[in-house]
Each structure stands twice: as C-alpha cells, then as structure tokens.
C-alpha cells in the first residue's frame, strides 16, 4: 500500500495542476512549493511536477491521506490530512505558517 497526498495547484502562467505525491516525498515537496509559489515561470512548475508527481501505477490498496489546494493568484491554501503522525502534523503546520507569513489565507485540518 502506498500513501499519497494530492495537490491541486493554480499558479500564474500555468494551467491548474493536480498531482499525487507519495508521502515519503510530501514534506520536501511542500517546502519546495513554498519556495516556488510566487514564480511566474511555467517551467518552474513543470520542474516541480517532474520532481514530485507519482509516476508508477496506482493500485487498489493505495490510500490518499491528504489534500493541498492552493491558488497562488488569490493567495488561498487549504491543507487537510488524516492518518499522519504528530511529527508530520507539526512540520505541515510550521510550513503552513510560513505561507501565512507570505500573505496566504491558509485553512488547515490536521
């Protein structure tokens, strides 16, 4: 069984994107998203997708444990996770706080 997080990302200069990221890469991807969220270059988003999007076959026993929905133009983000440990919750909350400090309205459900 593979645990995944789903991203739905809308950024300037690119079509809205939905990707699945395995949880082993999620914290790294969330931190990197913070770094690139204000970029207007679509190639930067394509690099992010190439680096983090799951490419293997999704199996029936795989489980989505979280969602991140972000609209960079409107400065909105929603983060919702279930079945994650306390350490991961702490890191997600800290990164979400950084988004708030960058001017995003952030909703979290952890």
ChimeraX commands (.cxc) that place a marker at each C-alpha (Angstrom):
marker #1 position 0.00,0.00,0.00 radius 0.5
marker #1 position 1.26,3.46,-0.92 radius 0.5
marker #1 position 0.17,6.55,1.00 radius 0.5
marker #1 position -0.28,9.68,-1.10 radius 0.5
marker #1 position -1.11,13.36,-0.87 radius 0.5
marker #1 position -2.98,15.11,-3.65 radius 0.5
marker #1 position -2.09,18.61,-4.77 radius 0.5
marker #1 position -4.37,20.90,-6.75 radius 0.5
marker #1 position -2.22,23.88,-7.72 radius 0.5
marker #1 position -3.23,27.04,-9.57 radius 0.5
marker #1 position -0.37,29.42,-10.31 radius 0.5
marker #1 position 0.04,32.33,-12.71 radius 0.5
marker #1 position 1.19,31.33,-16.16 radius 0.5
marker #1 position 0.18,27.68,-15.87 radius 0.5
marker #1 position -2.95,25.58,-16.20 radius 0.5
marker #1 position -4.29,24.27,-12.84 radius 0.5
marker #1 position -2.45,21.09,-11.98 radius 0.5
marker #1 position -3.44,18.06,-9.93 radius 0.5
marker #1 position -0.72,15.64,-8.89 radius 0.5
marker #1 position -0.28,12.77,-6.47 radius 0.5
marker #1 position 2.83,12.78,-4.27 radius 0.5
marker #1 position 3.88,9.78,-2.20 radius 0.5
marker #1 position 4.05,10.68,1.46 radius 0.5
marker #1 position 7.76,9.89,1.64 radius 0.5
marker #1 position 8.30,12.95,-0.59 radius 0.5
marker #1 position 5.49,15.13,0.72 radius 0.5
marker #1 position 7.34,17.28,3.27 radius 0.5
marker #1 position 10.10,18.03,0.77 radius 0.5
marker #1 position 7.52,18.90,-1.89 radius 0.5
marker #1 position 5.53,21.15,0.46 radius 0.5
marker #1 position 8.67,23.05,1.42 radius 0.5
marker #1 position 9.70,23.42,-2.22 radius 0.5
marker #1 position 6.20,24.61,-3.15 radius 0.5
marker #1 position 6.68,27.41,-0.63 radius 0.5
marker #1 position 9.86,28.42,-2.47 radius 0.5
marker #1 position 8.30,28.50,-5.95 radius 0.5
marker #1 position 4.72,29.63,-5.26 radius 0.5
marker #1 position 5.38,33.23,-6.35 radius 0.5
marker #1 position 7.18,32.32,-9.58 radius 0.5
marker #1 position 5.53,33.22,-12.89 radius 0.5
marker #1 position 7.64,30.84,-14.98 radius 0.5
marker #1 position 5.61,27.74,-16.05 radius 0.5
marker #1 position 8.84,25.79,-16.43 radius 0.5
marker #1 position 9.41,26.03,-12.68 radius 0.5
marker #1 position 6.05,24.36,-12.06 radius 0.5
marker #1 position 6.87,21.70,-14.65 radius 0.5
marker #1 position 10.14,21.00,-12.83 radius 0.5
marker #1 position 8.21,20.68,-9.56 radius 0.5
marker #1 position 5.78,18.23,-11.17 radius 0.5
marker #1 position 8.61,16.21,-12.70 radius 0.5
marker #1 position 10.39,16.00,-9.37 radius 0.5
marker #1 position 7.44,15.10,-7.13 radius 0.5
marker #1 position 4.47,13.68,-9.08 radius 0.5
marker #1 position 3.91,9.99,-8.71 radius 0.5
marker #1 position 4.56,8.15,-11.97 radius 0.5
marker #1 position 4.01,4.49,-11.05 radius 0.5
marker #1 position 0.72,2.68,-11.38 radius 0.5
marker #1 position -1.89,3.40,-8.74 radius 0.5
marker #1 position -3.07,0.21,-7.07 radius 0.5
marker #1 position -6.44,-0.57,-5.42 radius 0.5
marker #1 position -4.95,-0.66,-1.91 radius 0.5
marker #1 position -3.25,2.75,-2.23 radius 0.5
marker #1 position -4.62,5.43,0.06 radius 0.5
marker #1 position -4.89,9.20,-0.23 radius 0.5
marker #1 position -4.29,10.65,3.24 radius 0.5
marker #1 position -4.23,14.34,2.43 radius 0.5
marker #1 position -5.01,17.19,0.11 radius 0.5
marker #1 position -3.35,20.54,-0.55 radius 0.5
marker #1 position -5.33,23.01,-2.64 radius 0.5
marker #1 position -3.54,26.22,-3.50 radius 0.5
marker #1 position -4.47,29.21,-5.62 radius 0.5
marker #1 position -1.38,31.42,-5.79 radius 0.5
marker #1 position -3.13,34.31,-7.54 radius 0.5
marker #1 position -5.86,34.55,-4.89 radius 0.5
marker #1 position -3.38,33.76,-2.08 radius 0.5
marker #1 position -5.53,30.91,-0.76 radius 0.5
marker #1 position -4.48,27.50,0.56 radius 0.5
marker #1 position -6.31,24.61,2.16 radius 0.5
marker #1 position -4.44,21.72,3.77 radius 0.5
marker #1 position -6.29,18.64,5.00 radius 0.5
marker #1 position -4.75,15.37,6.25 radius 0.5
marker #1 position -5.82,12.26,8.12 radius 0.5
marker #1 position -3.83,9.30,9.39 radius 0.5
marker #1 position -0.49,11.11,9.76 radius 0.5
marker #1 position 1.80,11.16,12.78 radius 0.5
marker #1 position 2.25,14.08,15.15 radius 0.5
marker #1 position 5.70,14.97,13.81 radius 0.5
marker #1 position 4.37,15.32,10.27 radius 0.5
marker #1 position 1.46,17.43,11.55 radius 0.5
marker #1 position 3.94,19.71,13.31 radius 0.5
marker #1 position 6.05,20.18,10.17 radius 0.5
marker #1 position 2.97,20.79,7.99 radius 0.5
marker #1 position 1.67,23.39,10.45 radius 0.5
marker #1 position 5.06,25.15,10.52 radius 0.5
marker #1 position 5.22,25.30,6.73 radius 0.5
marker #1 position 1.59,26.45,6.53 radius 0.5
marker #1 position 2.50,29.25,8.93 radius 0.5
marker #1 position 5.27,30.32,6.53 radius 0.5
marker #1 position 2.64,30.54,3.78 radius 0.5
marker #1 position 0.53,32.73,6.09 radius 0.5
marker #1 position 3.52,34.99,6.64 radius 0.5
marker #1 position 3.82,35.24,2.85 radius 0.5
marker #1 position 0.27,36.62,2.71 radius 0.5
marker #1 position -1.77,33.47,2.10 radius 0.5
marker #1 position -5.07,32.75,3.80 radius 0.5
marker #1 position -4.48,29.20,4.99 radius 0.5
marker #1 position -7.03,26.70,6.29 radius 0.5
marker #1 position -5.72,23.56,7.96 radius 0.5
marker #1 position -7.49,20.39,9.03 radius 0.5
marker #1 position -4.99,18.03,10.56 radius 0.5
marker link #1:1,2 radius 0.2
marker link #1:2,3 radius 0.2
marker link #1:3,4 radius 0.2
marker link #1:4,5 radius 0.2
marker link #1:5,6 radius 0.2
marker link #1:6,7 radius 0.2
marker link #1:7,8 radius 0.2
marker link #1:8,9 radius 0.2
marker link #1:9,10 radius 0.2
marker link #1:10,11 radius 0.2
marker link #1:11,12 radius 0.2
marker link #1:12,13 radius 0.2
marker link #1:13,14 radius 0.2
marker link #1:14,15 radius 0.2
marker link #1:15,16 radius 0.2
marker link #1:16,17 radius 0.2
marker link #1:17,18 radius 0.2
marker link #1:18,19 radius 0.2
marker link #1:19,20 radius 0.2
marker link #1:20,21 radius 0.2
marker link #1:21,22 radius 0.2
marker link #1:22,23 radius 0.2
marker link #1:23,24 radius 0.2
marker link #1:24,25 radius 0.2
marker link #1:25,26 radius 0.2
marker link #1:26,27 radius 0.2
marker link #1:27,28 radius 0.2
marker link #1:28,29 radius 0.2
marker link #1:29,30 radius 0.2
marker link #1:30,31 radius 0.2
marker link #1:31,32 radius 0.2
marker link #1:32,33 radius 0.2
marker link #1:33,34 radius 0.2
marker link #1:34,35 radius 0.2
marker link #1:35,36 radius 0.2
marker link #1:36,37 radius 0.2
marker link #1:37,38 radius 0.2
marker link #1:38,39 radius 0.2
marker link #1:39,40 radius 0.2
marker link #1:40,41 radius 0.2
marker link #1:41,42 radius 0.2
marker link #1:42,43 radius 0.2
marker link #1:43,44 radius 0.2
marker link #1:44,45 radius 0.2
marker link #1:45,46 radius 0.2
marker link #1:46,47 radius 0.2
marker link #1:47,48 radius 0.2
marker link #1:48,49 radius 0.2
marker link #1:49,50 radius 0.2
marker link #1:50,51 radius 0.2
marker link #1:51,52 radius 0.2
marker link #1:52,53 radius 0.2
marker link #1:53,54 radius 0.2
marker link #1:54,55 radius 0.2
marker link #1:55,56 radius 0.2
marker link #1:56,57 radius 0.2
marker link #1:57,58 radius 0.2
marker link #1:58,59 radius 0.2
marker link #1:59,60 radius 0.2
marker link #1:60,61 radius 0.2
marker link #1:61,62 radius 0.2
marker link #1:62,63 radius 0.2
marker link #1:63,64 radius 0.2
marker link #1:64,65 radius 0.2
marker link #1:65,66 radius 0.2
marker link #1:66,67 radius 0.2
marker link #1:67,68 radius 0.2
marker link #1:68,69 radius 0.2
marker link #1:69,70 radius 0.2
marker link #1:70,71 radius 0.2
marker link #1:71,72 radius 0.2
marker link #1:72,73 radius 0.2
marker link #1:73,74 radius 0.2
marker link #1:74,75 radius 0.2
marker link #1:75,76 radius 0.2
marker link #1:76,77 radius 0.2
marker link #1:77,78 radius 0.2
marker link #1:78,79 radius 0.2
marker link #1:79,80 radius 0.2
marker link #1:80,81 radius 0.2
marker link #1:81,82 radius 0.2
marker link #1:82,83 radius 0.2
marker link #1:83,84 radius 0.2
marker link #1:84,85 radius 0.2
marker link #1:85,86 radius 0.2
marker link #1:86,87 radius 0.2
marker link #1:87,88 radius 0.2
marker link #1:88,89 radius 0.2
marker link #1:89,90 radius 0.2
marker link #1:90,91 radius 0.2
marker link #1:91,92 radius 0.2
marker link #1:92,93 radius 0.2
marker link #1:93,94 radius 0.2
marker link #1:94,95 radius 0.2
marker link #1:95,96 radius 0.2
marker link #1:96,97 radius 0.2
marker link #1:97,98 radius 0.2
marker link #1:98,99 radius 0.2
marker link #1:99,100 radius 0.2
marker link #1:100,101 radius 0.2
marker link #1:101,102 radius 0.2
marker link #1:102,103 radius 0.2
marker link #1:103,104 radius 0.2
marker link #1:104,105 radius 0.2
marker link #1:105,106 radius 0.2
marker link #1:106,107 radius 0.2
marker link #1:107,108 radius 0.2
marker link #1:108,109 radius 0.2
marker link #1:109,110 radius 0.2
view
